[in-house]
Amino acid sequence: MKVSTFVASGAGSGYAPRAPGTAGSLVGLLFGALLLPFGHLALLSGIILASIAGIWAIGRGGSAALDPGWIVIDEIAGQMIAMIALHRISIIGLILAFALFRLFDITKWGPIGWADQRHDEWGVMGDDWLAGVAAALVIAVLRLVLPL
């Protein structure tokens, strides 16, 4: 397996026989849960690293025009973006971050869908970045009433 394929597939998680995007999101949730206890700067560093690696790997692999299901580095980055609104790791916070990110990633409302129509590495990554931002915004509002 080429390095770019390994990175784009989220260390192979994109080859899950069912729901590879969900598998990639779970990898992102795991990475985010490991980084967040070290602070938001650590989580932000993980997001930036996954994003740079994703742009490189997808562009190098030449598969961006099709956005095949095995590319999940975008879900990994987007899932970690959704977690940026959490103050700490909690079961409720992780479930909300995961569920909201998947909801926005799958439904592709508004600008998320517009980004998805761009058929290059920026579009592949961009729709998940926006889904992560949308999920983080909802979590930030929910934090006003819930102990997340």
C-alpha positions as CSV (number, residue, x, y, z in Angstrom):
1,M,0.0,0.0,0.0
2,K,1.3,3.4,-0.9
3,V,1.8,6.0,1.8
4,S,-0.7,8.3,0.3
5,T,-3.3,5.5,0.2
6,F,-2.5,4.6,3.8
7,V,-3.0,8.2,4.9
8,A,-6.1,8.8,2.8
9,S,-7.7,5.6,4.0
10,G,-7.2,6.5,7.7
11,A,-4.6,3.7,8.3
12,G,-6.9,1.3,6.4
13,S,-10.1,2.2,8.3
14,G,-11.7,3.3,5.0
15,Y,-11.6,-0.3,3.8
16,A,-14.2,-1.3,6.5
17,P,-16.7,-3.5,4.7
18,R,-19.7,-1.4,5.9
19,A,-19.9,2.3,6.6
20,P,-16.3,3.3,5.9
21,G,-17.2,7.0,6.6
22,T,-18.4,6.0,10.0
23,A,-15.3,3.9,10.6
24,G,-13.2,7.0,9.7
25,S,-15.2,9.2,12.0
26,L,-14.6,6.7,14.9
27,V,-10.9,6.9,14.2
28,G,-11.2,10.7,14.4
29,L,-13.2,10.5,17.6
30,L,-10.4,8.3,19.1
31,F,-7.6,10.7,18.0
32,G,-9.6,13.6,19.3
33,A,-10.3,11.9,22.6
34,L,-6.6,11.2,23.0
35,L,-5.6,14.8,22.2
36,L,-8.2,16.8,24.0
37,P,-6.9,16.0,27.5
38,F,-3.7,17.8,26.5
39,G,-5.7,20.9,25.6
40,H,-7.3,22.5,22.7
41,L,-4.0,23.4,21.1
42,A,-3.1,19.7,20.9
43,L,-6.5,19.0,19.3
44,L,-6.1,21.9,16.9
45,S,-2.6,20.6,16.0
46,G,-4.1,17.2,15.2
47,I,-6.8,18.8,13.0
48,I,-4.2,20.7,11.1
49,L,-1.9,17.7,10.7
50,A,-4.8,15.5,9.5
51,S,-5.9,18.3,7.1
52,I,-2.5,18.8,5.6
53,A,-2.0,15.0,5.3
54,G,-5.4,14.7,3.7
55,I,-4.9,17.4,1.1
56,W,-1.5,15.8,0.2
57,A,-2.7,12.2,0.2
58,I,-5.9,12.9,-1.8
59,G,-4.1,15.1,-4.3
60,R,-1.3,12.5,-4.7
61,G,-3.7,9.6,-5.2
62,G,-5.6,11.3,-7.9
63,S,-8.9,10.0,-6.6
64,A,-10.5,13.3,-5.5
65,A,-12.7,13.6,-8.6
66,L,-14.6,10.5,-7.5
67,D,-14.3,10.7,-3.7
68,P,-14.3,7.0,-3.3
69,G,-15.7,5.7,0.0
70,W,-12.3,4.4,1.2
71,I,-11.0,8.0,1.6
72,V,-11.7,8.8,5.2
73,I,-9.0,11.2,6.2
74,D,-11.6,13.9,5.7
75,E,-13.9,12.3,8.2
76,I,-11.0,12.1,10.7
77,A,-10.2,15.8,10.4
78,G,-13.9,16.8,10.4
79,Q,-14.7,14.7,13.5
80,M,-11.9,16.3,15.4
81,I,-13.2,19.7,14.4
82,A,-16.6,18.8,15.9
83,M,-14.8,18.1,19.2
84,I,-13.1,21.5,19.5
85,A,-16.3,22.8,21.2
86,L,-15.9,20.3,24.1
87,H,-14.2,21.5,27.2
88,R,-13.4,17.9,28.4
89,I,-13.9,14.3,27.4
90,S,-17.3,13.0,28.5
91,I,-19.5,10.2,27.2
92,I,-22.3,12.6,26.3
93,G,-19.9,15.1,24.7
94,L,-18.3,12.3,22.5
95,I,-21.7,10.9,21.5
96,L,-23.0,14.4,20.6
97,A,-19.8,15.3,18.6
98,F,-20.0,12.0,16.7
99,A,-23.7,12.0,16.1
100,L,-23.8,15.7,15.0
101,F,-20.8,15.4,12.8
102,R,-22.3,12.3,11.0
103,L,-25.6,14.1,10.7
104,F,-24.1,17.1,9.0
105,D,-21.7,15.0,6.9
106,I,-24.4,12.7,5.6
107,T,-27.1,15.3,5.0
108,K,-24.8,17.9,3.5
109,W,-27.0,20.9,4.2
110,G,-26.2,24.3,2.7
111,P,-22.5,25.1,2.3
112,I,-21.5,21.6,3.2
113,G,-23.2,20.3,0.1
114,W,-21.7,23.1,-2.0
115,A,-18.2,22.2,-0.9
116,D,-19.0,18.5,-1.7
117,Q,-19.7,19.5,-5.3
118,R,-16.1,20.6,-5.7
119,H,-14.4,17.6,-7.2
120,D,-10.8,18.0,-5.9
121,E,-9.0,17.4,-2.7
122,W,-10.3,20.8,-1.3
123,G,-13.9,19.7,-1.9
124,V,-13.3,16.2,-0.4
125,M,-11.8,17.8,2.7
126,G,-13.9,20.9,2.7
127,D,-17.4,19.4,3.2
128,D,-16.1,17.5,6.3
129,W,-14.4,20.6,7.6
130,L,-17.7,22.5,7.3
131,A,-19.7,19.5,8.8
132,G,-17.3,19.6,11.8
133,V,-17.7,23.4,12.2
134,A,-21.5,23.0,12.1
135,A,-21.4,20.2,14.7
136,A,-19.0,22.3,16.9
137,L,-21.4,25.3,16.7
138,V,-24.4,23.2,17.8
139,I,-22.3,21.8,20.7
140,A,-21.3,25.3,21.7
141,V,-24.9,26.3,21.9
142,L,-25.9,23.1,23.8
143,R,-23.1,23.7,26.3
144,L,-25.1,26.8,27.4
145,V,-27.7,24.4,28.9
146,L,-25.9,21.1,29.2
147,P,-22.8,20.2,31.3
148,L,-20.6,19.1,28.4
